[in-house]
Protein backbone atom coordinates (compact mmCIF):
# COMPACT_ATOMS: atom_id res chain seq x y z
CA UNK A 1 0.00 0.00 0.00
CA UNK A 2 1.44 3.37 -1.03
CA UNK A 3 0.67 6.68 0.64
CA UNK A 4 0.87 9.58 -1.79
CA UNK A 5 1.50 12.00 1.08
CA UNK A 6 4.88 10.46 1.99
CA UNK A 7 7.85 11.98 0.16
CA UNK A 8 11.42 10.62 0.26
CA UNK A 9 13.77 13.05 2.01
CA UNK A 10 17.35 13.05 0.74
CA UNK A 11 20.03 12.92 3.44
CA UNK A 12 22.89 15.39 3.74
CA UNK A 13 25.44 12.54 3.94
CA UNK A 14 25.85 9.98 1.19
CA UNK A 15 26.68 6.30 1.45
CA UNK A 16 29.91 6.97 -0.45
CA UNK A 17 30.96 9.64 2.07
CA UNK A 18 30.36 7.25 4.95
CA UNK A 19 32.32 4.50 3.22
CA UNK A 20 35.21 6.87 2.60
CA UNK A 21 35.30 7.90 6.25
CA UNK A 22 35.06 4.28 7.44
CA UNK A 23 37.71 3.24 4.89
CA UNK A 24 35.84 0.11 3.86
CA UNK A 25 32.95 -1.06 1.71
CA UNK A 26 29.48 -1.47 3.18
CA UNK A 27 27.33 -4.49 2.44
CA UNK A 28 25.04 -7.19 3.82
CA UNK A 29 26.58 -10.56 4.56
CA UNK A 30 23.43 -12.67 4.56
CA UNK A 31 24.06 -15.88 6.53
CA UNK A 32 21.52 -18.55 5.67
CA UNK A 33 21.35 -22.16 6.77
CA UNK A 34 19.55 -24.61 9.00
CA UNK A 35 19.03 -24.09 12.71
CA UNK A 36 22.20 -25.22 14.46
CA UNK A 37 24.40 -24.81 11.38
CA UNK A 38 26.44 -22.07 13.08
CA UNK A 39 25.11 -18.92 11.40
CA UNK A 40 25.05 -16.73 14.52
CA UNK A 41 28.29 -18.17 15.90
CA UNK A 42 30.27 -17.52 12.72
CA UNK A 43 28.61 -14.15 12.05
CA UNK A 44 29.46 -12.89 15.55
CA UNK A 45 33.02 -14.21 15.39
CA UNK A 46 33.51 -12.54 11.98
CA UNK A 47 32.02 -9.26 13.21
CA UNK A 48 34.38 -9.31 16.21
CA UNK A 49 37.42 -10.09 14.05
CA UNK A 50 36.58 -7.26 11.63
CA UNK A 51 35.73 -4.84 14.43
CA UNK A 52 39.16 -5.50 15.93
CA UNK A 53 40.60 -4.59 12.51
CA UNK A 54 38.78 -1.24 12.62
CA UNK A 55 35.78 -2.21 10.48
CA UNK A 56 32.34 -0.89 11.40
CA UNK A 57 30.10 -3.96 11.83
CA UNK A 58 26.76 -5.03 13.27
CA UNK A 59 25.03 -8.39 13.63
CA UNK A 60 21.29 -8.82 13.17
CA UNK A 61 20.36 -12.17 14.70
CA UNK A 62 17.10 -13.97 13.98
CA UNK A 63 16.17 -14.68 17.60
CA UNK A 64 17.18 -11.21 18.80
CA UNK A 65 15.16 -9.43 16.10
CA UNK A 66 12.10 -11.50 17.04
CA UNK A 67 12.40 -10.13 20.59
CA UNK A 68 11.79 -6.60 19.28
CA UNK A 69 11.19 -5.45 15.72
CA UNK A 70 9.48 -8.68 14.65
CA UNK A 71 7.93 -9.87 17.91
CA UNK A 72 4.49 -9.61 16.31
CA UNK A 73 5.31 -12.28 13.72
CA UNK A 74 4.74 -16.03 13.91
CA UNK A 75 6.29 -18.78 11.82
CA UNK A 76 3.81 -19.34 9.00
CA UNK A 77 5.21 -18.98 5.48
CA UNK A 78 3.71 -15.49 5.22
CA UNK A 79 5.10 -14.42 8.60
CA UNK A 80 8.54 -15.74 7.62
CA UNK A 81 8.37 -13.72 4.40
CA UNK A 82 7.48 -10.55 6.31
CA UNK A 83 10.26 -11.27 8.82
CA UNK A 84 12.82 -11.37 6.02
CA UNK A 85 11.35 -8.36 4.21
CA UNK A 86 11.71 -6.22 7.34
CA UNK A 87 15.25 -7.44 7.94
CA UNK A 88 16.11 -6.61 4.34
CA UNK A 89 14.91 -3.03 4.79
CA UNK A 90 16.81 -2.64 8.07
CA UNK A 91 19.93 -4.15 6.51
CA UNK A 92 19.74 -1.64 3.67
CA UNK A 93 19.81 1.17 6.24
CA UNK A 94 23.02 -0.25 7.72
CA UNK A 95 24.57 -0.40 4.24
CA UNK A 96 23.58 3.24 3.69
CA UNK A 97 25.24 4.02 7.04
CA UNK A 98 28.50 2.60 5.70
CA UNK A 99 28.63 -0.58 7.76
CA UNK A 100 29.13 -4.25 7.12
CA UNK A 101 25.99 -5.85 8.53
CA UNK A 102 25.83 -9.56 9.24
CA UNK A 103 22.38 -11.12 9.19
CA UNK A 104 21.97 -14.56 10.75
CA UNK A 105 18.57 -15.89 9.70
CA UNK A 106 17.48 -19.32 8.51
CA UNK A 107 15.61 -17.46 5.74
CA UNK A 108 14.44 -20.74 4.20
CA UNK A 109 12.99 -19.43 0.93
CA UNK A 110 15.13 -18.43 -2.09
CA UNK A 111 12.49 -15.97 -3.26
CA UNK A 112 12.72 -14.01 0.00
CA UNK A 113 16.52 -13.86 -0.11
CA UNK A 114 16.32 -12.72 -3.75
CA UNK A 115 13.86 -10.00 -2.70
CA UNK A 116 16.44 -8.64 -0.25
CA UNK A 117 19.18 -8.89 -2.88
CA UNK A 118 17.02 -6.77 -5.21
CA UNK A 119 16.86 -3.98 -2.60
CA UNK A 120 20.61 -3.48 -2.81
CA UNK A 121 23.28 -2.67 -5.38
CA UNK A 122 25.09 -5.53 -7.14
CA UNK A 123 28.07 -5.52 -4.76
CA UNK A 124 26.08 -5.01 -1.56
CA UNK A 125 24.54 -8.44 -0.95
CA UNK A 126 26.77 -11.39 -0.14
CA UNK A 127 24.83 -14.59 0.34
CA UNK A 128 26.76 -16.78 2.78
CA UNK A 129 25.50 -20.35 2.83
CA UNK A 130 26.40 -21.87 6.20
CA UNK A 131 26.27 -25.45 5.02
CA UNK A 132 25.95 -28.24 7.52
CA UNK A 133 24.11 -31.58 7.17
CA UNK A 134 20.85 -31.69 9.09
CA UNK A 135 22.13 -34.75 10.98
CA UNK A 136 25.00 -32.67 12.37
CA UNK A 137 22.71 -29.72 13.17
CA UNK A 138 20.41 -32.10 14.98
CA UNK A 139 23.32 -33.55 16.96
CA UNK A 140 24.35 -30.04 18.02
CA UNK A 141 20.77 -28.86 18.70
CA UNK A 142 22.04 -25.96 20.87
CA UNK A 143 18.53 -24.73 21.70
CA UNK A 144 16.82 -28.11 21.92
CA UNK A 145 14.58 -27.19 18.99
CA UNK A 146 15.09 -30.32 16.89
CA UNK A 147 14.13 -32.49 19.85
CA UNK A 148 10.93 -30.46 20.30
CA UNK A 149 10.21 -30.54 16.55
CA UNK A 150 10.65 -34.32 16.41
CA UNK A 151 8.26 -34.59 19.36
CA UNK A 152 5.67 -32.51 17.46
CA UNK A 153 5.94 -29.60 19.90
CA UNK A 154 7.09 -27.13 17.21
CA UNK A 155 4.99 -27.06 14.05
CA UNK A 156 6.51 -25.73 10.82
CA UNK A 157 10.13 -26.29 11.87
CA UNK A 158 12.59 -25.76 9.03
CA UNK A 159 14.27 -28.94 7.88
CA UNK A 160 11.77 -31.19 9.67
CA UNK A 161 8.22 -30.13 8.89
CA UNK A 162 8.91 -27.02 6.79
CA UNK A 163 11.23 -26.85 3.75
CA UNK A 164 14.64 -25.21 3.47
CA UNK A 165 15.68 -24.07 0.00
CA UNK A 166 19.47 -24.00 -0.12
CA UNK A 167 21.11 -21.23 -2.15
CA UNK A 168 21.85 -22.15 -5.75
CA UNK A 169 24.69 -19.67 -6.35
CA UNK A 170 25.85 -18.19 -3.03
CA UNK A 171 28.82 -15.85 -3.07
CA UNK A 172 30.39 -17.85 -0.25
CA UNK A 173 29.88 -21.31 1.26
CA UNK A 174 31.10 -22.03 4.78
CA UNK A 175 31.10 -25.74 5.68
CA UNK A 176 30.81 -25.66 9.45
CA UNK A 177 30.90 -29.44 9.75
CA UNK A 178 34.36 -29.45 8.14
CA UNK A 179 35.96 -26.24 9.41
CA UNK A 180 36.25 -24.58 12.81
CA UNK A 181 34.62 -21.23 13.53
CA UNK A 182 37.99 -19.50 13.19
CA UNK A 183 38.68 -21.19 9.86
CA UNK A 184 35.26 -20.09 8.58
CA UNK A 185 36.02 -16.53 9.67
CA UNK A 186 39.37 -16.73 7.85
CA UNK A 187 37.53 -17.75 4.67
CA UNK A 188 35.07 -14.87 5.01
CA UNK A 189 37.77 -12.25 5.66
CA UNK A 190 39.76 -13.60 2.70
CA UNK A 191 36.68 -13.17 0.50
CA UNK A 192 36.27 -9.54 1.59
CA UNK A 193 39.95 -8.78 1.03
CA UNK A 194 39.90 -10.45 -2.38
CA UNK A 195 37.12 -8.01 -3.38
CA UNK A 196 39.07 -5.05 -1.95
CA UNK A 197 36.29 -4.26 0.50
CA UNK A 198 38.57 -3.85 3.51
Buried (B, 14 or more C-beta within 10 A) or exposed (E): EEEEEEEEEEEEEEBEEBBEEBEBBBBBBBBBBBBBBBBBBBBBBBBEBBEEEEBBBBBBBBEEBBEEBBEEBEBEEEBBBBBBBBBBEBBBEBBBBBBBBBBBBBBBBBEBBEBBBEBBEEEBBBBBBBBBEBEBBBEBBEEEBBEBBBEEEBEBBBBBEBEBBEBEEBBBBBBBBEBEBEBBBBBBBEBBEEEEBB
